[in-house]
Amino acid sequence: MNRKVAVINDLSGFGRCSLTAAISVIASMGVQPCPLPTAILSGQTGYPSYFYDDYTDRMDDFTKEWKKMDVSFDGIYTGFMSSGRQIEKVFGFLDAFYGKKTFLLVDPVMGDEGRKYTIFTPELLSMMKELASEADIITPNLTELCLLTDTDYRMIEEMTDEKHLLTVTGQMAGNLIAKGPREIVVTGIRFLDSEDGVQKMGNLAVTKKKTELAAFPFVGESYSGTGDLFASAIAGGKARGEDLGSMIEKAGKMIELALEDSVREGIPRNDGVNYERYLGILTAG
């Protein structure tokens, strides 16, 4: 079966993120990634200088040509959007290709660690909320979950108790589920494990029926692109019909090993993590 996922995201030459991450991760899982670029960059926006070419006006051309081809997708996965207008183009794409047998995964890229990215505007947030409400699954980090739920991130920062943090995060995700998405995976939750005293980084999967946490030791460094790697693995797993709980475990393990490898080799943060050698974890039994 030739499974296909349309990936609507930017292409960055350096940074191991966005389409570079999505294409390699999804393809390694036996699923065909079909990229629709939102922008072309020489390197991701964390670098001090980069070339940027906006693809907003070309997105409709992809939709038109793919409609002519009469193609269909098992999934549609959206990432970096530079403006509300790009999200409008995505809605046009959904009108053409989002059917009953297709899942929509939205990675609402807007900020991290309490800071909004430079592309952030109130219009982008409004449109992202609308897109997220249409999704089957969304993969926000804690900052993006706060933005989507109009929550002050400083409240999250002040939480030192692990159980309290995870409970509140689960409640925030539950409030969003009431507005549309069936599944939410909140990524990059950092906390001190009350049982072993180890600093952990966790991903919390929330549905109407249950909440599951997959957590791993925090290596002390934050790298570009790990959220893209995680969302891409979830998209590939969804296309394969895999259980969400097992997928967040596999994706988390891959990223944990890639982070350890990158810290050991002294890889610069903006370059992203050494994940390529660990892709086999995503298809392990």
N, C-alpha and C positions, 0 to 999 in steps of 0.2 A: 504494500500500500504506500503510495507516494504522498505522505503528509506534507502540507505546506503551511507556513506561517508568514503572513505579510508583516514586515518590520518597518515601522515608520519612525525614523530616528535620524540623527545627524551622523556624518562620516568624518571622523577625525584621524588624520594621518598618524599622529602620535598620542599616546595616552591610554591605549588598551581599554577603550570605553565605547559606548554607543554601538554603532553598526559593526565596528571591528570586533567587539566582544560578542554581540548577538549572532553574527554570521558564524563565527567559529564554534560557539557553544551549541547553538541550535543544530548546526550541521553535524557536529560530533555525536548528537543524540539520534541521528538517522532521520532527521526532519529537514525539509528544504526551506531555508530562509529566503524570502523574496523581499529585498530591500527597497524601500521608497525613501530617499534622502530628504530631510528637511533643511539641511545645510551641509556645506562642505567646508572643513576646516583643516589647516595645516597641522594643527595640534589642538588638543582640548583646551578649554578656556582658563584652566589653571596656570598655563604657561604665561610668562610676562609679555610675550608678543606672539601673535598668530594671525594668519590669513583667514578670513571668514567670507563665505559666499552664501547668501540666503537663497533657499530654493522654493520659497513660498509660491512664486508664480509658475513653477514647473510641476508642482504636485498634481494639479488637475490633469496634466498631460499623461502622467502615469495611470491615473484612474481611467481616463478615456481609452488608452491603449490596452490596458488589462481587461476592460469591458469588451473591447473588440475581440480579444482572445477567448472570451467566454470562460475565464478561469474562476476557480473557487478556492477558498482557503479554510483550513481546519481552525486556524486562529489568526487574530490580528493583534499585534503588540505595538503599543505606542510608547515612545520615550520623550526625548528632548523636543520641546516646542518653544520657538523663540518669541511667539506672540499669539494673541487671541485669534488673529487672522489665520494662522497656521492650523489652529484647532478647528476653525470653521471648515478648512479644507479636509480635515480628518472626518468631520461629520458627513461631507460629501462622499468620501471614500466608504464610510460605513453604510450610507444609503445604497451604495452599489454592491457591497460585498459582505455585509454583516447579516447573516441569516440564522435560522434556528440551530443549524449544526456547526456554527462557528462561535468560538469563544473570543471575547475581547479582554485583553489584559492591558491595563493602563498603569504605566510607571509615571507618577505625577511629578516630574523633575522641576523643582522650584527652589530648593535650598538644602542646607545640611548644617548640623551642629548649631542650630539656632539662628543661622544667617541665611538671608535670602540671596539667591544668585542675582547677578547684574541684569539678567533678562526679566526679572520679576516686575510685574505691574498689577494693579488691582484688576485690570481687564483680563490678564492672563489667569489670575486666580479664579475669577468668576467663570471663565470658560472651562478651566480645568475642573472645577467643581461639577459643571454640567457634564463634561466628558466622563468623569469618575462615576457619576450617578448612572451612566449607561453601561458601565463595565460589568463583566462577570467577576473579575478579580483585579484588585489594585495592589501595588507594592510600594507604598510610601515609606520613607524613613520617618523618624519621630518628628523632625521639623516639618515635613510635608503633611503629616497627619495633623499636627497642630494647625497649620494653615487651612487645611480642608475642613476642620471642625471649629475654626475661629477660637482656638485655645491659645492662651499666652504661654509661649515656650518656657518662660522663666519659672512657671509653676512646675514644669517637668524637671528643670535643672535643679530645683531645690529639694527634690525627692531623693532621700538617701536609703530608704527602706526598699529592698528588692520587691517584696510582695505588694507593697503599696503602688510602686511604679508599674508593675506588670498588670495589676488590677485596673488602675486608671487607664493605662494604654488600651487594655481590652475593652473597657467601657467606651472610650472614644471611638474605637474601631466599630463597636456594636452600634453606636449612634449613626455612623456612616452606613452600615449595612441596612439600617432601617430606611435609608434614602436611595438604595439601588443595588450596589455591588453585593454579590453573594458570598464572596470570599475576600479577605484582606490579609496581607502579610506585611506586618510592620517590621522594617529592617533596621539593623544597626542599633539595637537597644543595649546600652552599656550599663552594667550594674555589678555590684559586689555580691557574689554568691554567699548567702547566709550559712550554707552548709559547709563549704570547704574554704571560705575566705578568699577565693580566687576572683580576680577581676574578669568578668565575662562579657562577651558580645553575643547578643541573641536576636533571633528572628521569631516573631510571634504571629502564628496563623490563627485567624479568628473567623468563625462562621456562626450562623444562628445557633448551631447545636453544640459546638465545642471550641475550646481554645487550646492550641498546642505550642509549646516553646521548644526551639532547638537552639542551644547555647554552647559556645566554645570559648576557651581561654582567650582573653584579649592580649594581643602581642605588643601593644603599646604604640602602634602606629596606625594612622588612617591614610588609605591610599585612594587615588582616583579610580573610578570605574568599578568598584566592588558591587555597588548597587546595580549597575548594568549587567554584570555577570550573574548576579543572583536572579534578577527579573528574567533574564534570557533563559536560565536553567528552568525556571518555573514555566515559562512559555513552552519550552521544548517538552517538559514533562506533561503539561496539559495536553499538548498535541498527541502525545503517546498514550494518553488515558491513564496516567499514573496518579497515585494517591498524593494529595497535597502534603500530608505529614511526612511521608518518606522523601518527597522532593526537597523540602526545606532542610532535612537532615543531610541529604547528599550535597546540595548546593552549599550549605554551610560548611561541610567538611572540606569540599574542594577549595573554598575561599580561605578557610583556616590554614590549610597546608600552603596555599599560594602566598598568603601573607607571611607565614613563617619563613618561607623560602626567600621572599623579597627582602625582609628585614635582615636575614642572614647575609645576603649578597649586597646589602646597602643600596638597593634600587631607589632612585629618587621618587618621592611621593607622586609627582605629576606623571611619571612614566607608567603608572599602574603596576599590577602584580604579575608575578610569574605563574600564570594559571595554566598555560598550555599543556604542560606535562601531567596535569592532574585531571584532565577532561574525562578520562576513563571512569572516574568515580561516579559520574552522572549516569552511566549505563550499567554500573555494577548491580548484581542481584541483591 
